[in-house]
């Protein structure tokens, strides 16, 4: 079998689409022909590279989908928590000290976390995964703090109304009234750092 015929058969040989007789002839010829052996090696390397690139692209698409799903789930959970907080807040008597407590303890922390998720769309602007995760954490705290200040002004709430004037009573009143909000804020800040790092890893951020 001459070289031209063998070289026409090599792609079929690599794809395992030729007969056993043809495979045997190709192998026999490659063993004895240095030029055809080089052609065979070159074609095999090209196919292997294409398969590797396909696997990388396939893995990247899967990771992109997982990252997008994680962000969507977190948005949904945050929204549901905000909705629950608004529902309970609407059911309170707005003439006593409970006015705004559900907003402080549920709506504000959940809103801060949800708004910080928008930062995830700009992940490619960050130089590293570590920087992205720390900025996500800081942004969660910053947005939540701003929401706390706005809520104080909106509900015209004076924390000193929760106490009879002593420092201990003031501290206990703040902790009792806003403790859940402070806890959720800290929890969401930690979750923001951990989950954003996981999100960045799925997208291949170093």
C-alpha positions as CSV (number, residue, x, y, z in Angstrom):
1,X,0.0,0.0,0.0
2,X,1.5,3.4,-1.1
3,X,1.8,6.4,1.2
4,X,-1.0,8.4,-0.3
5,X,-3.6,5.7,0.3
6,X,-2.3,5.2,3.9
7,X,-2.5,8.9,4.6
8,X,-6.1,8.9,3.3
9,X,-6.8,6.0,5.7
10,X,-5.1,7.5,8.7
11,X,-8.1,9.8,9.7
12,X,-10.4,6.7,9.4
13,X,-7.9,4.7,11.5
14,X,-7.8,7.3,14.2
15,X,-11.6,7.5,14.3
16,X,-11.9,3.7,14.3
17,X,-14.0,3.8,11.1
18,X,-12.1,1.5,8.9
19,X,-12.1,-2.3,8.5
20,X,-9.7,-4.6,10.4
21,X,-7.8,-5.3,7.1
22,X,-7.3,-1.6,6.5
23,X,-6.2,-1.1,10.1
24,X,-3.6,-3.9,9.8
25,X,-2.3,-2.4,6.5
26,X,-2.0,1.1,8.0
27,X,-0.2,-0.2,11.1
28,X,2.1,-2.3,8.9
29,X,2.9,0.6,6.7
30,X,3.5,3.1,9.6
31,X,5.9,0.7,11.2
32,X,8.1,0.8,8.1
33,X,7.6,4.3,6.8
34,X,9.1,7.2,8.8
35,X,7.2,9.9,6.8
36,X,3.8,8.4,7.3
37,X,4.6,7.8,10.9
38,X,5.2,11.5,11.4
39,X,1.9,12.3,9.6
40,X,0.1,9.8,11.9
41,X,1.7,11.3,15.0
42,X,0.7,14.8,13.9
43,X,-2.9,13.9,13.2
44,X,-3.1,12.0,16.5
45,X,-1.8,15.0,18.4
46,X,-4.3,17.3,16.7
47,X,-7.2,15.1,17.6
48,X,-6.0,14.8,21.2
49,X,-5.7,18.6,21.5
50,X,-9.2,19.1,20.0
51,X,-10.7,16.6,22.4
52,X,-8.9,18.3,25.4
53,X,-10.2,21.7,24.3
54,X,-13.7,20.3,24.0
55,X,-13.5,18.9,27.5
56,X,-12.3,22.2,28.9
57,X,-15.0,24.2,27.1
58,X,-17.6,21.6,28.3
59,X,-16.4,21.9,31.9
60,X,-16.4,25.7,31.7
61,X,-20.0,25.7,30.5
62,X,-21.0,23.4,33.3
63,X,-19.2,25.6,35.9
64,X,-20.7,28.8,34.4
65,X,-24.2,27.2,34.8
66,X,-23.5,26.1,38.4
67,X,-22.2,29.6,39.3
68,X,-25.2,31.3,37.7
69,X,-27.6,28.9,39.6
70,X,-25.9,29.6,42.9
71,X,-26.3,33.3,42.4
72,X,-30.0,32.9,41.4
73,X,-30.8,30.7,44.4
74,X,-29.2,33.3,46.7
75,X,-31.2,36.1,45.1
76,X,-34.4,34.1,45.5
77,X,-33.7,33.2,49.2
78,X,-32.9,36.8,50.0
79,X,-36.1,38.0,48.3
80,X,-38.2,35.4,50.2
81,X,-36.6,36.5,53.5
82,X,-37.3,40.2,52.6
83,X,-40.9,39.3,51.7
84,X,-41.4,37.5,55.0
85,X,-39.9,40.5,56.9
86,X,-42.3,42.9,55.1
87,X,-45.2,40.7,55.8
88,X,-44.5,40.5,59.6
89,X,-43.7,44.2,59.7
90,X,-47.1,45.0,58.1
91,X,-48.8,43.1,60.9
92,X,-47.3,45.1,63.8
93,X,-48.9,47.9,65.7
94,X,-47.2,50.9,64.3
95,X,-47.7,53.1,67.3
96,X,-45.5,51.3,69.8
97,X,-41.8,50.4,70.0
98,X,-42.2,47.4,67.9
99,X,-42.6,49.7,64.9
100,X,-39.8,48.8,62.5
101,X,-38.3,45.9,64.5
102,X,-39.0,43.4,61.8
103,X,-37.6,45.7,59.2
104,X,-34.4,46.0,61.3
105,X,-34.0,42.4,62.1
106,X,-35.1,40.7,58.9
107,X,-35.6,43.1,55.9
108,X,-32.4,45.2,56.4
109,X,-29.9,42.3,56.6
110,X,-31.5,40.4,53.8
111,X,-31.6,43.5,51.6
112,X,-28.0,44.2,52.3
113,X,-27.0,40.7,51.3
114,X,-29.2,40.6,48.2
115,X,-27.8,44.0,46.9
116,X,-24.2,42.8,47.5
117,X,-24.9,39.9,45.2
118,X,-25.0,42.4,42.3
119,X,-21.2,42.8,42.8
120,X,-20.8,39.2,41.6
121,X,-21.6,40.3,38.1
122,X,-18.4,42.3,38.1
123,X,-16.1,39.5,39.2
124,X,-13.8,39.8,36.2
125,X,-12.8,43.3,37.3
126,X,-11.1,41.8,40.4
127,X,-7.5,40.7,40.2
128,X,-7.9,37.7,42.5
129,X,-10.4,35.4,44.1
130,X,-9.3,36.5,47.6
131,X,-9.8,40.2,46.8
132,X,-13.2,39.5,45.3
133,X,-14.4,37.5,48.4
134,X,-13.2,40.2,50.9
135,X,-14.8,43.0,48.8
136,X,-18.0,41.0,48.7
137,X,-18.0,40.7,52.5
138,X,-17.2,44.4,53.0
139,X,-19.9,45.4,50.5
140,X,-22.4,43.3,52.4
141,X,-21.6,45.1,55.7
142,X,-21.4,48.5,54.1
143,X,-24.8,48.2,52.3
144,X,-26.5,46.8,55.4
145,X,-25.1,49.6,57.6
146,X,-26.5,52.1,55.2
147,X,-29.8,50.4,55.3
148,X,-29.8,50.4,59.1
149,X,-29.2,54.2,59.1
150,X,-31.9,54.8,56.6
151,X,-34.4,52.6,58.6
152,X,-33.6,54.6,61.8
153,X,-34.5,57.8,60.0
154,X,-37.5,56.4,58.2
155,X,-39.1,54.9,61.3
156,X,-38.0,57.8,63.5
157,X,-36.7,55.3,66.0
158,X,-34.8,56.5,69.0
159,X,-32.8,53.7,70.7
160,X,-32.9,55.5,74.0
161,X,-36.7,54.9,74.1
162,X,-35.9,51.3,74.8
163,X,-34.3,52.0,78.2
164,X,-34.7,54.0,81.4
165,X,-31.4,55.7,80.9
166,X,-28.7,53.4,82.3
167,X,-26.0,52.1,80.1
168,X,-26.8,48.5,81.0
169,X,-30.4,48.8,80.2
170,X,-29.6,50.6,77.0
171,X,-27.2,47.8,76.0
172,X,-29.8,45.1,76.9
173,X,-32.5,47.0,75.1
174,X,-30.4,47.3,71.9
175,X,-29.4,43.7,72.1
176,X,-33.0,42.5,72.7
177,X,-34.5,44.6,70.0
178,X,-31.9,44.4,67.3
179,X,-29.9,41.3,68.2
180,X,-31.4,39.1,65.5
181,X,-30.6,41.8,62.9
182,X,-27.0,42.1,64.1
183,X,-26.6,38.3,64.1
184,X,-28.0,38.0,60.5
185,X,-25.8,40.8,59.4
186,X,-22.7,39.0,60.7
187,X,-24.0,35.7,59.2
188,X,-24.6,37.2,55.8
189,X,-21.2,38.9,55.8
190,X,-19.5,35.5,56.5
191,X,-21.7,33.8,53.9
192,X,-20.9,36.5,51.4
193,X,-17.2,35.9,51.8
194,X,-17.4,32.1,51.7
195,X,-19.9,31.8,48.9
196,X,-18.3,34.5,46.7
197,X,-15.0,32.6,46.9
198,X,-16.7,29.4,45.9
199,X,-18.5,31.3,43.1
200,X,-15.1,32.7,41.9
201,X,-13.5,29.2,42.0
202,X,-16.3,27.8,39.8
203,X,-15.6,30.5,37.2
204,X,-11.9,29.8,37.3
205,X,-10.8,32.9,39.1
206,X,-7.3,32.4,40.6
